[in-house]
Amino acid sequence: MDTLATELEETADAVEQLLDSLIVLPEGREARVVEAMRYSTFAGGKRLRPFLVIASADLFAVRREQSLRVAAAVEMVHTYSLVHDDLPCMDDDDLRRGKPSAHIQFDEATAVLAGDGLLTQAFEVLADEKTSHHAGIRTELVLSLARAAGSHGMVGGQMMDLLTEHIEVDVGEITRLQQLKTGALIAFACEAGAILGKADDHERHALHAFAHDLGLAFQITDDLLDAEGSAERLGKKVGKDKDRGKATYVSLLGLDGAHQQAKLLAEQAATHLAPFGPRAELLRDLAIFVINRGT
């Protein structure tokens, strides 16, 4: 796990350096929206999704300058989703990673535009020849991320999330919701390395299965942190799911049941990496890290 901690830190630093060079503050009046984009992007976080891109790409010996660009694009999309999730019309959160949310620090309209700017720039990064000299690879990356972020992915999951407040849903419905809202981008992060590395179907299936179980373990742990954590430790309001009457894994399975399910999923995720042998050790360690993280 010490190796994983070092790799996470080094990956985060490398991705942030690239993001700093990509999200450049202009001199005109449009600078305000870019300032908001930078504020949200550099608010902190472990950069788990970019790490998944890098680690999966390393399995296929993809050049780091390529995988880092995809990792940066994924982080842009993830940050956009957080900015929009925090809006008053969505989850209405004033705090994110211990700092005022974008709509509090700036204003609601600027936060909406900042999210839009991050989302669209992510596709600009993927479509650039610097990401890959192969047009087919760039096209597949754009197509896959569009599916993960759109109405059959994150956007659809957020819609389901809003509609499930104060109504009864079962574990199956919550699982599908989270597969879209959280799992789709995690799946893209894992499969992006396979796209860059021109992996075969068997290898891509293994990474997809890993991402599926990892994403659910991640979300269950998020639910547990919301139920058991503190605002000081997490940098955001806790207990909000219960306050809003949202069904979660914790409300449906109980604390003990949720802990057990997260552990089972993390262990199961690791087994999907068998085709890669010791090369995938960091990804196996990440599955355990995800359910033991404190933030």
Secondary structure, DSSP 4 states (H G I P E B T S, - for coil): -HHHHHHHHHHHHHHHHHHHHHS---SSTTHHHHHHHHHHHTS----HHHHHHHHHHHTTT--HHHHHHHHHHHHHHHHHHHHHHTSTTTT--SEETTEE-HHHHS-HHHHHHHHHHHHHHHHHHHHSTTT-S-HHHHHHHHHHHHHHHSTTTHHHHHHHHHHTTTS---HHHHHHHHIIIIIHHHHHHHHHHHHHTT--HHHHHHHHHHHHHHHHHHHHHHHHHHHH--HHHHSS--SHHHHTT---HHHHHHHHHHHHHHHHHHHHHHHTTGGGGGGGHHHHHHHHHHHH---
